[in-house]
Amino acid sequence: MRRLLKLLPVVLLISAFSAKADIALSNSELLALAQLDAQTMSLIDWKIGDTMNYDMSLGGFIPGKMVKTVSSEEGDAIWIVQNIDLTIQKQKVEMLMNRSDGKILKMRVDGKEQTIPNDKIEIVSQEASEITVKAGHFEAIHVVIKSEQIKRAEVWINPSDTAMDGTLKQVISAQMEITAELTSFTRN
């Protein structure tokens, strides 16, 4: 199970909040998480239509939903779309990702092109684990990371038994705590 981290193409952690400064994660925070260990990936074989659905919470009191989908291909890259629907805002985040190395080539938030930051992340710990989320019970790798922009983020992943990046649950401690828990997924 520990080897899954080496195969983890990208952890597309919550990119819902970059448009609103008062509750926003910066683009640097978002992409630091999105590029978690992407340099070790040699192939992303996600298919158009692969989808992951999440229940979300902002600060523990603002509920919402997030849907991540592989929407299309562009040459050797794929577009990943995240639609976030919180009671206080809706947001669409699109990322063009190179299949061969997991690098983010383009990023748009609500249709507006974004600069791709390069905040380097530090893996604090990783361990084999198990977790139960609304989508079921899974073996997982529990990864704790931090960066200059992010105080702490915890991610439970299993790309083998789910879809896309395999994110089962994520808890991000930034300006406010952000959580997302997998409710269902589709792998094509």
N, C-alpha and C positions, 0 to 999 in steps of 0.2 A: 504494500500500500504506500510506503514512503516513496517509492519510485514514481508515483503519480504526480508528485510535485514537479519532477523533472519534465513530465509530459504536459504539464499544465500550460496551455497556450496563452491564456489570458484570464485574469479574473476581472470581469467587467463589473466592478463595484459601482455602487449607486452614483449615477451622474445626474441626478435630478435637480441639483440645487445651484448650479453655476450661474443661473440668470438673476437670482435675487440676492443682493449683497447682504441683506439682514439675516438670511438663513442659509447663505450659500457656502458650498465647498468651492474652493477655487479650481480652475482648470488644472492647475498643477497638482492639487490633491487628487482630483479625479483620475488623471492619467498616471500618476504614481501608482495608484492601485490597479489601474487597467493594465499596466505593463509588468505586473508581478511575474517575475521569472520568465517573461516571454522570450528572452534571448536564448534560452535552452531548447526552445521548441523547434523541431525541424519540419513539422507538417501539421496544418490545421485542416481536418477533414470534415468540418461541419457542412451540412447540406442546407440549401434553401428551404425554408419552412421550419427548421429546428427552432423550438420555442421553449422558453422557461418563464413560468408565471410565479410571482411573489406577492405576499402580503408585506407591507412596509409600515414602518412607524418612524416618525421624526420627533425626537425629544420624548418619546414614550406616550405622547398624547395626541399627535396628529397622524391619523391612520391613512393608509393609501394602498395602491396596487402598482406593480411594475410588471411589464411584459417585455422580455428580451427576445428578439427574433433575428435569424439570419434572413435578410430580405432579398439580397441579390448578389450576383458575382460581377466583378469588373476586372477582366484579365486574370491575373494570379492573386486577386484580392477578393474579399467578401465585405459586404455592408452589414453591420450589426445595428439594429435599431432598438432603442430602449424607449418605451412609452411609459411615463410615470404619471399617475393620477392621484394626487393628494387632495384633501379637502380644501387646501389653501392655494394650490396651483397645479397646473398640468404642464408637462414638458416632454419634448421629443429630443433625444440625443442620438445622433448617427455617427458611427465610426467605420471608416474604411480600414480594414486590417489585411496586411500581407499574409498570405497562407504559409509562406516558407519560413518566416521568422517571427511572426506575431506582432510585428511593429505596426503601430497606428500611423497610417499615412495621411488621413484627413479626419477632421472632427467638426461636426456641426451641432449647434444647440439651437433648437427652434428655427432651423433653416439658416442660421448665421454661422459662417466659417469661424472656427476657433484656432488660436495658436496652440500647437502641441507642446506642452511643457515637458521638461525632462527631470522632474524631481526624483532622485534616486531613492529607492526603498531599501530598508534593512530588514531581513528576516530575523526576528527575535527568537522564534522557536517554531518547530514543526514536530508533530507527533501523530502516530496512528490513533484513531479515535472512533467512536460510534456516535451517531446523533439521530434523533427522531424529530422530523419536521412534518408539516401537514401532508407532504408528498409521500411520506413513509419513513422507514428505519433504514439507515445506510451505514456501512463502514465509510470512514472519511479520513482525510488528513486535516488536522486542525493546525492552521498557520496563523501566527501572530506576527504582524509587521508594524513598522513605524517609518516615518520620514520626517523631513524638516517641516512639512505641511500637516502631517497627520500624527497626532499624539499616539494613537494605537488603533489598530484594526485587527479584528479576528475574523477568520474565514474558515468554514468547513467545506471541503471540496471532495467530489467524486465524479470525475468526468467519464469513468468507465461505465457506470451504472445509470447515468442520467444523460443529459444532452449538453452540447456546447462546452462551456468551461467547467461545468460540474458544480457550480456554486450552490450549496445546500442552504447555508445560512451565513450572514455577514453582519458584523456589528462594528460600526465605525465611530470612534470617538474623535470628533472634531469640534466645531463650534457648538453643535448639538449632537447627541447620540442618534445615529441612524441605524435601523435594523431592517433586514429583509430576510424572509423565510420562504423557501420553495414550497409552493402549493401543488404544482403539477408541471409536467414537461412533455414535449413531443420530440422524438428523434426520428428523422426521415432516413 
